[in-house]
Amino acid sequence: MNEHPGLKLIDIFAVILNSFSYKPTIHINYESKTVSVKDGLPKFKDMPEEFGGSGATMPE
């Protein structure tokens, strides 16, 4: 779990929740990625503007 008080946001890693159906919609902090993912989802350099980021996306 990661807490972001300034954004009033808490990240919970979906993989730890039993019986939770999860479907990702975006990738964040993609500039710092260690693995490239080709799934057609938007890849944000940092965070979407709504969450205090630049909103800049990166190519797949």
Phi, psi and omega per residue, in radians:
M1 nan 2.367 3.069
N2 -2.154 2.292 3.135
E3 -1.837 2.380 3.116
H4 -2.177 1.391 -3.044
P5 -0.995 -0.672 -3.132
G6 -1.110 -0.483 3.137
L7 -1.729 -0.071 -3.047
K8 0.953 0.845 -3.045
L9 -2.373 2.440 3.030
I10 -2.213 2.202 3.069
D11 -1.565 2.276 3.020
I12 -2.141 2.209 -3.122
F13 -1.236 1.972 -3.031
A14 -1.007 -0.515 -3.086
V15 -1.094 -0.394 -3.123
I16 -1.484 -0.159 -3.115
L17 -1.609 2.075 3.131
N18 -1.179 2.443 3.065
S19 1.009 0.533 3.119
F20 -1.792 2.113 3.113
S21 -1.490 2.112 -3.029
Y22 -2.221 2.284 3.061
K23 -2.287 1.920 -3.111
P24 -1.128 2.651 3.118
T25 -2.142 -0.372 3.112
I26 -2.595 2.904 2.979
H27 -2.047 2.357 3.109
I28 -1.991 2.769 -3.120
N29 0.924 0.667 -3.076
Y30 -1.172 -0.407 3.106
E31 -1.086 -0.488 -3.118
S32 -1.707 0.262 -3.063
K33 -1.078 2.700 3.013
T34 -1.929 -0.307 3.130
V35 -2.313 2.295 3.056
S36 -1.410 2.420 -3.114
V37 -2.175 2.156 3.104
K38 -1.889 1.572 -3.099
D39 -2.286 0.077 3.099
G40 1.405 -0.021 3.128
L41 -1.460 2.642 3.079
P42 -1.057 2.437 -3.130
K43 -2.083 1.855 -3.105
F44 -1.484 2.353 3.106
K45 -0.965 -0.790 3.077
D46 -2.241 -1.604 -3.130
M47 -2.325 2.752 3.007
P48 -1.076 2.709 -3.137
E49 -0.985 -0.633 -3.110
E50 -1.051 -0.384 -3.123
F51 -1.907 0.305 3.061
G52 1.588 0.122 3.127
G53 -1.609 -3.041 -3.139
S54 -1.366 -0.425 -3.072
G55 1.423 -0.037 -3.124
A56 -1.248 2.375 3.107
T57 -1.856 2.860 -3.123
M58 -2.127 2.689 3.116
P59 -1.212 2.712 3.096
E60 -1.286 nan nan
